[in-house]
């Protein structure tokens, strides 16, 4: 019974020792999980290592070699899988360890990569007396003929009028020849490119652009292009992204249907449209009356059965979370009201025209009346037409009698009787005219010959002049 117990104890110790031997890692490496590499380019594997067993002290003064094993970590069983050994001058893969092995830096660069390099790789160190391979950690190399697309990101919300940062990054598997990043943007910009190391031990090129969008940039494409130098040529990859710009309502428009004047009782539909991102959440309708606005409805469409008081100007407002936009006014015209307005306007125009004509006639008559007053007789005859002036300017001469057998040609005209006064006697007129300069008015009388009417026969002359037209 005791023998069997001892046997089980020994077997347990043996199994524990075996498991401990196989489960123990003598070397820990830190390197990327994956590298995307371009055919014909180089690749750099960022690498570092550590030795966890304190009994296996790493002596940095001893020259240590670095070994890269393809596909399998077992160095002794598959010697052909060793593609690089820093202690050898000739290797299957052309490369070099650029890190300082004495400082536990195993960074390695391989040149002229081909598609055959696609595989996973383990790292091993060899230095007397310590040798070990990290059998748990490996780097996956993926080689392709075309570069992977850059990554394009936007920091924060793209809002109208607010500066935003656009970031583009592209992997740089060969830091000695990193890609160049270029932008295609709808505005002027100043890019900044820099090479950076990522948290996964890879390297990439980052380009950042500060961009202030407007609502016109909404749904426009921006492009970031990565140009990789490969030998004497270049290989490119790009990333397109459509901008999603947030902005307040723009191009707000109010429309009315039907647009022509309508009858009272008709159905009229008012519609409001606007461009916004995010979409408009609230439409409000207003009517302008007496210089003041009054809210009449909400909603994108406003339908009403027309009454007499509905005529006038209307407009709408569109609103979203970023602001609002206002439309121009539209006119709701009602039949009959515009006719009344037209008649009133026509009546006013006719009244103004008649007033102008009356003013013109009044001024013309005033001038005519003033002219007739200036033709009053120098003998002081206060007749409504004035005394006919002859060439007899000197008093005391007797006028000749007109020939009785010689008829006169009489001319007719309108005479102004607005200022009738009592006629003076011939004697009084003759006394008044003495010592004064005579005033003359021309009366067109034909056929009288050389004879002039006598002053004592003025009553007959008044009757004759009354038939003569004023010029």
C-alpha positions in Angstrom: 0.0 0.0 0.0 2.9 2.3 0.8 4.6 1.5 -2.4 1.6 2.4 -4.5 1.3 5.7 -2.7 5.0 6.5 -3.3 4.6 5.6 -7.0 1.7 8.0 -7.5 3.7 10.8 -5.7 6.7 10.3 -8.0 4.5 10.3 -11.1 2.9 13.6 -10.0 6.3 15.2 -9.6 7.4 14.0 -13.0 4.3 15.3 -14.8 4.5 18.6 -13.0 8.1 19.0 -14.1 7.3 18.1 -17.7 4.5 20.7 -17.8 6.6 23.3 -16.2 9.4 22.7 -18.7 7.1 23.0 -21.7 5.0 25.9 -20.4 7.9 28.1 -19.4 9.0 31.0 -21.7 12.6 31.8 -21.5 12.2 34.8 -23.9 9.6 37.5 -24.2 9.5 39.6 -27.4 7.5 42.7 -28.2 6.7 43.4 -31.8 3.7 44.1 -34.1 1.0 41.5 -34.6 0.8 42.4 -38.3 2.7 44.4 -40.9 1.3 45.3 -44.3 4.1 45.6 -46.8 4.4 46.7 -50.4 6.1 44.6 -53.0 9.5 46.0 -53.9 9.7 48.1 -50.8 11.3 47.5 -47.5 9.8 46.6 -44.1 10.9 47.4 -40.6 9.9 45.1 -37.7 10.0 47.1 -34.5 11.2 44.6 -31.9 12.4 44.4 -28.3 13.0 41.4 -25.9 13.3 40.5 -22.3 14.4 37.5 -20.2 11.9 36.7 -17.4 14.0 34.0 -15.6 16.3 35.8 -13.1 18.6 32.8 -13.2 19.2 33.3 -16.9 20.9 36.7 -16.6 21.4 38.5 -19.9 25.0 39.6 -20.3 25.0 42.7 -22.4 28.8 42.6 -22.8 28.6 39.3 -24.7 27.9 39.6 -28.4 24.4 38.3 -29.0 23.1 37.3 -32.4 19.5 37.8 -33.6 17.8 35.1 -35.6 14.4 35.2 -37.5 12.6 32.0 -38.1 9.8 31.6 -40.7 6.6 29.8 -39.9 7.8 27.6 -37.0 9.6 28.5 -33.8 11.5 25.3 -33.6 15.0 26.2 -34.6 16.7 22.8 -34.5 14.0 20.8 -36.3 13.6 23.1 -39.3 16.9 24.8 -40.1 15.7 25.8 -43.6 13.1 28.1 -41.9 15.9 30.3 -40.6 15.7 33.3 -43.1 18.1 35.6 -41.2 20.9 35.3 -38.7 22.8 38.5 -37.9 26.0 36.5 -37.3 26.0 35.3 -40.9 27.1 37.4 -43.8 24.8 35.7 -46.3 21.1 35.1 -45.6 18.0 34.1 -47.4 16.4 37.5 -46.7 18.5 40.6 -47.2 18.3 42.7 -44.1 19.9 44.0 -41.0 19.3 44.4 -37.3 19.2 48.2 -36.7 18.4 48.0 -33.0 21.1 47.7 -30.3 21.0 44.0 -29.1 23.0 44.8 -26.0 20.0 47.1 -25.0 17.5 44.4 -25.8 16.4 46.1 -29.0 15.9 43.7 -31.9 14.4 46.0 -34.5 15.2 44.6 -38.0 14.8 45.9 -41.5 14.3 43.7 -44.6 14.8 45.0 -48.2 13.2 44.2 -51.6 10.3 42.5 -50.1 8.4 40.0 -52.4 5.1 38.3 -52.1 6.9 35.2 -50.9 7.6 37.0 -47.6 4.0 36.6 -46.6 4.1 34.5 -43.4 4.6 34.6 -39.7 8.0 35.1 -38.1 9.5 34.2 -34.7 12.6 35.8 -33.1 15.4 34.0 -31.4 18.6 35.2 -29.6 21.9 33.3 -29.4 24.6 34.3 -27.0 26.9 32.2 -24.9 25.7 30.8 -22.6 22.1 31.9 -23.2 19.9 30.9 -26.2 16.2 31.1 -26.4 13.2 31.5 -28.8 9.9 33.2 -28.1 7.6 30.5 -29.2 4.4 32.3 -28.2 4.8 35.6 -30.0 5.2 36.1 -33.8 4.7 38.9 -36.4 2.5 38.3 -39.4 3.8 39.8 -42.6 1.4 40.5 -45.4 2.9 41.5 -48.7 0.8 42.9 -51.6 1.3 44.6 -54.9 -0.9 47.6 -53.9 -0.8 49.7 -50.8 -3.6 49.8 -48.3 -5.9 52.8 -48.3 -5.1 55.6 -45.8 -7.4 56.1 -42.8 -9.4 59.4 -42.9 -11.0 60.7 -39.7 -12.8 63.9 -38.6 -12.4 65.2 -35.1 -15.8 66.2 -33.7 -19.0 67.4 -35.5 -18.6 69.1 -38.8 -20.6 72.2 -38.3 -21.0 75.2 -40.5 -18.6 78.0 -39.5 -16.8 75.9 -36.9 -13.2 74.9 -37.6 -12.7 71.2 -37.6 -9.6 68.9 -37.9 -9.3 66.4 -40.7 -6.8 63.6 -40.1 -5.3 61.2 -42.6 -2.9 58.4 -41.7 -1.1 55.8 -43.8 1.0 52.9 -42.7 4.8 53.3 -43.2 6.2 49.8 -43.2 9.4 51.3 -44.5 10.2 54.4 -42.4 13.2 55.1 -44.6 10.9 55.8 -47.5 7.6 56.9 -45.9 4.5 57.7 -48.0 3.6 61.3 -48.9 0.0 62.3 -48.1 -1.9 64.8 -50.3 -5.4 66.2 -49.9 -8.3 67.2 -52.2 -10.4 69.7 -50.4 -13.0 72.3 -51.5 -11.0 75.1 -49.8 -7.5 76.3 -49.2 -5.5 74.5 -46.6 -2.0 74.0 -45.1 -1.2 70.3 -44.3 1.2 69.1 -41.8 2.8 65.7 -42.2 4.7 63.8 -39.6 6.0 60.3 -39.0 4.7 58.7 -35.8 5.0 55.4 -33.9 1.7 53.7 -33.0 0.8 51.8 -29.9 1.1 48.5 -31.7 4.8 49.1 -32.6 4.0 50.0 -36.2 4.8 53.4 -37.8 2.6 55.6 -39.9 2.5 59.1 -41.5 -0.1 61.5 -40.2 -1.4 64.6 -42.0 -3.8 67.0 -40.3 -5.7 69.8 -41.9 -7.8 72.6 -40.1 -10.9 73.2 -42.2 -13.8 75.6 -41.7 -16.9 74.2 -43.6 -19.9 76.0 -44.9 -23.3 74.6 -45.8 -22.2 74.5 -49.5 -19.6 71.8 -48.5 -22.4 69.5 -47.4 -22.2 66.1 -49.2 -19.0 67.1 -51.0 -16.2 64.5 -51.2 -12.8 65.0 -49.7 -9.9 62.8 -50.6 -6.6 61.8 -48.9 -4.0 60.2 -51.2 -0.9 58.2 -50.0 2.0 58.1 -52.5 4.5 55.3 -51.8 8.0 55.5 -53.4 8.9 52.0 -54.7 12.2 51.8 -56.6 12.0 54.3 -59.4 8.2 54.5 -59.5 5.4 55.3 -57.1 2.3 53.4 -55.9 -0.7 55.3 -54.6 -3.8 54.6 -52.5 -6.6 57.0 -51.6 -9.5 57.3 -49.2 -12.7 59.3 -50.1 -15.2 60.6 -47.6 -18.4 62.6 -48.0 -18.7 65.6 -45.7 -21.7 65.7 -43.5 -22.0 69.4 -42.6 -24.6 70.5 -40.0 -26.2 73.9 -40.8 -29.2 76.0 -40.1 -32.1 76.2 -42.7 -31.0 77.8 -46.0 -32.8 78.9 -49.1 -36.2 79.1 -47.3 -38.9 79.7 -49.9 -42.7 80.3 -49.5 -45.0 79.5 -52.4 -48.7 79.9 -53.0 -51.1 77.9 -55.1 -52.9 79.2 -57.1 -50.6 82.2 -57.5 -53.3 84.3 -59.3 -56.0 86.3 -57.5 -58.8 84.0 -56.1 -62.4 84.4 -55.2 -63.6 84.5 -51.6 -64.4 81.0 -50.6 -61.6 79.5 -52.7 -59.1 77.0 -51.3 -55.5 78.3 -51.3 -52.4 76.2 -50.3 -49.2 77.8 -48.9 -46.1 75.7 -48.9 -42.7 76.3 -47.2 -39.5 74.6 -48.4 -36.0 74.8 -47.0 -32.6 73.1 -47.0 -31.1 72.1 -43.7 -29.0 69.5 -41.9 -30.4 68.0 -39.7 -33.8 68.4 -41.5 -36.2 71.2 -40.5 -38.2 70.2 -37.4 -40.7 73.2 -37.3 -42.3 75.4 -39.9 -44.2 78.6 -38.8 -46.4 80.9 -41.0 -46.9 84.6 -40.4 -49.1 87.3 -42.0 -48.1 90.9 -42.2 -50.9 93.4 -41.5 -50.5 97.1 -40.7 -46.7 96.7 -40.5 -47.0 94.0 -37.8 -46.6 90.3 -38.1 -49.0 87.7 -36.7 -48.5 84.0 -36.5 -51.3 82.2 -38.3 -50.3 78.6 -38.6 -47.6 75.9 -38.1 -46.5 73.1 -40.5 -44.8 72.9 -43.8 -48.2 73.5 -45.6 -50.9 75.9 -44.7 -54.3 75.5 -46.4 -57.2 78.0 -45.9 -60.6 78.8 -47.3 -60.3 82.4 -48.4 -62.3 85.1 -46.6 -62.3 88.8 -47.2 -59.8 89.4 -44.5 -57.3 86.8 -45.7 -55.7 88.9 -48.4 -52.2 90.2 -47.8 -48.6 89.2 -47.4 -47.5 85.9 -45.9 -44.1 84.4 -45.1 -42.7 81.3 -43.4 -39.9 80.4 -41.0 -38.0 77.1 -40.9 -36.2 75.9 -37.8 -33.8 73.1 -36.8 -31.4 72.6 -33.9 -28.8 74.9 -35.5 -31.1 77.9 -36.2 -33.8 79.2 -38.4 -34.3 80.6 -41.9 -37.0 83.2 -43.1 -38.6 83.3 -46.6 -39.6 86.3 -48.7 -43.2 87.4 -48.6 -45.8 86.1 -51.0 -49.1 88.0 -51.9 -52.5 86.4 -51.5 -54.7 88.5 -53.8 -58.5 88.3 -53.7 -60.6 89.1 -56.8 -62.7 92.2 -56.4 -60.3 93.8 -53.9 -57.7 94.4 -56.6 -60.5 95.8 -58.9 -61.6 98.2 -56.1 -58.0 99.2 -55.8 -57.8 99.6 -59.5 -60.9 101.8 -59.7 -59.7 103.9 -56.8 -56.4 104.3 -58.4 -58.1 105.2 -61.7 -60.4 107.7 -60.0 -57.5 109.3 -58.2 -55.5 109.5 -61.5 -58.5 111.1 -63.3 -59.0 113.6 -60.5 -55.3 114.6 -60.6 -55.5 115.0 -64.4 -58.7 117.2 -64.2 -57.0 119.2 -61.5 -54.0 119.8 -63.7 -56.2 120.8 -66.6 -58.2 123.2 -64.5 -55.1 124.8 -63.1 -53.8 125.2 -66.6 -57.0 126.8 -67.8 -57.2 129.1 -64.8 -53.7 130.3 -65.3 -54.4 130.9 -69.0 -57.5 132.8 -68.2 -55.7 134.8 -65.6 -53.1 135.8 -68.2 -55.9 136.7 -70.6 -57.8 138.8 -68.0 -54.6 140.7 -67.2 -54.1 141.4 -70.9 -57.6 142.7 -71.2 -57.2 145.0 -68.2 -54.1 146.4 -69.8 -56.2 147.3 -72.9 -58.5 149.7 -70.9 -59.2 153.0 -72.6 -56.8 155.9 -71.9 -59.9 158.1 -71.8 -61.0 156.2 -68.7 -64.0 154.3 -70.3 -64.8 151.5 -67.8 -66.3 149.1 -70.3 -65.9 145.4 -69.9 -63.7 145.1 -72.9 -61.7 148.3 -72.8 -61.8 151.2 -75.2 -60.6 150.7 -78.8 -57.4 152.6 -79.0 -56.7 154.8 -82.1 -53.7 156.7 -83.2 -55.3 159.9 -81.7 -53.0 160.3 -78.7 -53.4 164.1 -78.4 -56.5 165.6 -76.8 -58.5 168.4 -78.5 -58.5 166.8 -82.0 -61.9 165.9 -83.3 -62.1 162.4 -84.8 -63.5 162.1 -88.2 -66.9 160.6 -88.8 -66.9 157.3 -90.5 -68.4 157.0 -94.0 -72.0 156.1 -93.8 -71.9 154.2 -97.1 -68.9 152.0 -96.2 -69.8 148.9 -94.3 -67.5 147.4 -91.6 -66.3 143.9 -91.3 -67.1 142.7 -87.9 -65.0 139.9 -86.1 -66.5 137.9 -83.3 -64.9 136.7 -80.1 -65.4 135.9 -76.4 -65.2 138.9 -74.1 -64.6 138.7 -70.3 -67.3 140.7 -68.4 -66.0 139.7 -65.0 -65.1 143.3 -64.0 -68.0 145.4 -65.2 -67.9 148.9 -64.1 -70.1 152.0 -64.7 -69.2 153.7 -68.0 -67.8 157.2 -67.8 -69.2 159.9 -69.9 -67.2 161.0 -72.9 -66.5 164.4 -71.3 -65.2 162.8 -68.1 -63.0 160.3 -70.1 -61.6 163.2 -72.1 -60.8 165.2 -68.9 -59.1 162.2 -67.2 -56.9 161.4 -70.2 -55.4 164.8 -70.3 -51.7 165.0 -69.3 -51.4 161.1 -69.3 -49.6 158.9 -71.7 -52.0 156.9 -73.8 -52.0 153.0 -73.6 -52.8 151.1 -76.7 -54.6 147.9 -77.4 -54.8 146.5 -80.9 -58.2 145.7 -82.3 -58.3 144.1 -85.6 -60.9 146.0 -87.6 -60.9 145.9 -91.3 -62.6 147.9 -94.0 -62.9 151.1 -92.0 -60.8 153.3 -94.2 -59.0 156.3 -92.8 -61.9 157.4 -90.7 -62.0 156.8 -86.9 -65.0 156.8 -84.7 -65.6 160.0 -82.8 -65.2 160.0 -79.1 -68.8 161.2 -78.6 -70.1 158.1 -80.3 -68.4 155.5 -77.9 -71.6 153.7 -77.2 -71.7 152.4 -80.7 -68.1 151.5 -80.6 -68.7 149.4 -77.5 -71.2 147.4 -79.4 -68.8 146.9 -82.2 -65.9 145.9 -79.9 -68.1 143.5 -78.1 -68.1 141.4 -81.2 -64.3 141.2 -81.5 -62.3 138.2 -80.2 -59.5 138.8 -77.7 -56.1 137.3 -79.0 
